[in-house]
Amino acid sequence: MQNPSEISPASGRLGVLLAGLGAVTTTFMAGVFAIRKGLAAPTGSLTQMGTVRLGKRTDGRSPVIKDFVPLASLDDMVFGGWDIFNDNCYEAARNAEVLNPDLLERVRPELEAITPWPAVFDQHYVKKLDGPNVKTGATKRDLADQVIEDIRRFKSEQNVDRLVLIWCGSTEIFMEESEVHSSLELFEKGLDDSDPSIPSSMIYAYAAIKEGIPYANAAPNLSADVPALEQLAQETGSPLAGKDLKTGQTLMKTMIAPGLKARLLGVEGWYSTNILGNRDGEVLDDPESFKTKEESKKSVLDHILQPELYPTLYSDLHHVVRINYYPPRGDNKEGWDNIDLVGWLDYPMQLKINFLCRDSILAAPIVLDVALFLDLAQRAGMKGIQEWLSFYFKSPIHSRDLYPEHDLFIQLMKLKNTLRHLRGEELITHLGLEYYD
Ligand SMILES: NC(=O)c1ccc[n+]([C@@H]2O[C@H](COP(=O)([O-])OP(=O)(O)OC[C@H]3O[C@@H](n4cnc5c(N)ncnc54)[C@H](O)[C@@H]3O)[C@@H](O)[C@H]2O)c1
């Protein structure tokens, strides 16, 4: 047994702030309200349903995670957020057409009570979107200050003890790190000068981190994944997580690819295509937003298959990712993968995956877990990049000296070992020699 970390208790209310009150956000909130009322189970949520084995396999100790580490209770969560549309969360959930109207009626009062605050928005960064509920300000610094005012007002009106902020807004155009992102000083000057390299999501991220609030990015855009904001997080004690929730096709990819590599099966080609018809799909129909998503989806295979270590098996891999906007499908995405494999003596094989998933149904429990774990991290004194939360993301943020870990099973082991470490329990290595002594 090591020394457990000091973790302050999860007493009082946890405010969960969401930038973007669309399909993912409203499915997450409606789910929390429904679970609180006993109308549904928290399926898909590791914090609510997962267990963690402690000690030896013969010890029989596998507590539920929420009993093992002090997490905020769902009953203590309160919600607020921003959107460019004026719809309250009930109307937004109806428009998103993810959950059936019967269920939404049963949580209607709770959802209706959440109305969006005016958003920081600039169409330059999301071409396919425009809406009326938008802040005006002389500079980007002024807009960040307005977000901070919203946060403080919510905190005092709702009598909230702690907060987390998650970007669940639309995917912004592809941007690369530039000089203004390289240090906090240059970034803050950039806010004063309204530098075009600072998109809306970064303004929310700055506001949250400046306030010392944990911040996560559910989308693939850069947002807090720049040195300036990492530096600020170190100064203010904000834990950070992101980017791009690992749902749908990429979730499957990070389950299947480690298996193929484990058995040293070659992969010549991996062709992935999707149809989806929700607003996210419409935004991704713009090539500039799609490029951000494509980069996020494509990096996964290289890091899992490691062609530099296995050139014979993976160096000629053709990896193609397509997303097609197809309105009749709404949020019910359909993905097809064709994988061209190579086995013993170069004999070819094929694997076909047809995943009929529901995007926001897969995303909602991740938002819940990330909110609860970020709050835990902060109470345990952890700040900056939380690599142990890579489990939840397609493009996990990581130290600049490392490559990211994409293998879902390594990510899960890392997450559970982090929880064991926090509680002073032995880490599990799976060596297991002691059972045969
Ligand atoms: N659904 C999934 O499984 C999944 C998986 C990974 C990532 N994501 C990402 O999560 C994000 C949300 O997905 P969604 O399906 O809820 O999309 P959505 O289009 O239903 O919701 C996004 C909401 O963000 C709002 N918005 C856009 N810019 C904003 C701004 N600057 N400030 C405040 N609000 C803003 C939009 O008006 C919209 O209501 C997207 O970027 C998506 O790519 C979703």
The ligand as an SDF file (V2000), in Angstrom:
LIG
                    3D

 44 48  0  0  0  0  0  0  0  0999 V2000
  -21.9420   13.0650  -31.0340 N   0  0  0  0  0  0  0  0  0  0  0  0
  -20.7900   12.4760  -30.9640 C   0  0  0  0  0  0  0  0  0  0  0  0
  -20.7150   11.2690  -30.8410 O   0  0  0  0  0  0  0  0  0  0  0  0
  -19.5420   13.2750  -30.9850 C   0  0  0  0  0  0  0  0  0  0  0  0
  -18.3550   12.5970  -30.9260 C   0  0  0  0  0  0  0  0  0  0  0  0
  -17.1620   13.3050  -30.9150 C   0  0  0  0  0  0  0  0  0  0  0  0
  -17.1920   14.6730  -30.9850 C   0  0  0  0  0  0  0  0  0  0  0  0
  -18.3570   15.3220  -31.0930 N   0  0  0  0  0  0  0  0  0  0  0  0
  -18.3050   16.7660  -31.2320 C   0  0  0  0  0  0  0  0  0  0  0  0
  -19.0570   17.3570  -30.2030 O   0  0  0  0  0  0  0  0  0  0  0  0
  -19.5700   18.5920  -30.6870 C   0  0  0  0  0  0  0  0  0  0  0  0
  -21.0670   18.6290  -30.4070 C   0  0  0  0  0  0  0  0  0  0  0  0
  -21.7230   17.6220  -31.1640 O   0  0  0  0  0  0  0  0  0  0  0  0
  -23.3030   17.6540  -31.3170 P   0  0  0  0  0  0  0  0  0  0  0  0
  -23.6800   16.4200  -32.0320 O   0  0  0  0  0  0  0  0  0  0  0  0
  -23.9370   18.0020  -30.0270 O   0  0  0  0  0  0  0  0  0  0  0  0
  -23.4710   18.8850  -32.3300 O   0  0  0  0  0  0  0  0  0  0  0  0
  -24.7130   19.8860  -32.4410 P   0  0  0  0  0  0  0  0  0  0  0  0
  -24.5350   20.5870  -33.7400 O   0  0  0  0  0  0  0  0  0  0  0  0
  -26.0030   19.2080  -32.1590 O   0  0  0  0  0  0  0  0  0  0  0  0
  -24.4730   20.8880  -31.2290 O   0  0  0  0  0  0  0  0  0  0  0  0
  -23.4800   21.8590  -31.2320 C   0  0  0  0  0  0  0  0  0  0  0  0
  -24.0750   23.1110  -30.6420 C   0  0  0  0  0  0  0  0  0  0  0  0
  -23.0320   24.0460  -30.4780 O   0  0  0  0  0  0  0  0  0  0  0  0
  -23.5470   25.3230  -30.7720 C   0  0  0  0  0  0  0  0  0  0  0  0
  -22.4270   26.2180  -31.0240 N   0  0  0  0  0  0  0  0  0  0  0  0
  -21.6140   26.2940  -32.1110 C   0  0  0  0  0  0  0  0  0  0  0  0
  -20.6730   27.2380  -31.9330 N   0  0  0  0  0  0  0  0  0  0  0  0
  -20.8710   27.7510  -30.6840 C   0  0  0  0  0  0  0  0  0  0  0  0
  -20.2130   28.7430  -29.9140 C   0  0  0  0  0  0  0  0  0  0  0  0
  -19.1600   29.3980  -30.4120 N   0  0  0  0  0  0  0  0  0  0  0  0
  -20.6620   28.9860  -28.6630 N   0  0  0  0  0  0  0  0  0  0  0  0
  -21.7390   28.2980  -28.1560 C   0  0  0  0  0  0  0  0  0  0  0  0
  -22.4030   27.3740  -28.8540 N   0  0  0  0  0  0  0  0  0  0  0  0
  -21.9770   27.0940  -30.0960 C   0  0  0  0  0  0  0  0  0  0  0  0
  -24.4530   25.0720  -31.9520 C   0  0  0  0  0  0  0  0  0  0  0  0
  -25.3860   26.1050  -32.1220 O   0  0  0  0  0  0  0  0  0  0  0  0
  -25.1100   23.7570  -31.5500 C   0  0  0  0  0  0  0  0  0  0  0  0
  -26.3040   23.9550  -30.8150 O   0  0  0  0  0  0  0  0  0  0  0  0
  -19.2370   18.6610  -32.1740 C   0  0  0  0  0  0  0  0  0  0  0  0
  -18.1050   19.4490  -32.3610 O   0  0  0  0  0  0  0  0  0  0  0  0
  -18.9240   17.2400  -32.5180 C   0  0  0  0  0  0  0  0  0  0  0  0
  -18.0150   17.1180  -33.6020 O   0  0  0  0  0  0  0  0  0  0  0  0
  -19.5450   14.6550  -31.0820 C   0  0  0  0  0  0  0  0  0  0  0  0
  1  2  1  0
  2  3  2  0
  2  4  1  0
  4  5  1  0
  4 44  2  0
  5  6  2  0
  6  7  1  0
  7  8  2  0
  8  9  1  0
  8 44  1  0
  9 10  1  0
  9 42  1  0
 10 11  1  0
 11 12  1  0
 11 40  1  0
 12 13  1  0
 13 14  1  0
 14 15  2  0
 14 16  1  0
 14 17  1  0
 17 18  1  0
 18 19  2  0
 18 20  1  0
 18 21  1  0
 21 22  1  0
 22 23  1  0
 23 24  1  0
 23 38  1  0
 24 25  1  0
 25 26  1  0
 25 36  1  0
 26 27  1  0
 26 35  1  0
 27 28  2  0
 28 29  1  0
 29 30  1  0
 29 35  2  0
 30 31  1  0
 30 32  2  0
 32 33  1  0
 33 34  2  0
 34 35  1  0
 36 37  1  0
 36 38  1  0
 38 39  1  0
 40 41  1  0
 40 42  1  0
 42 43  1  0
M  CHG  2   8   1  16  -1
M  END
$$$$
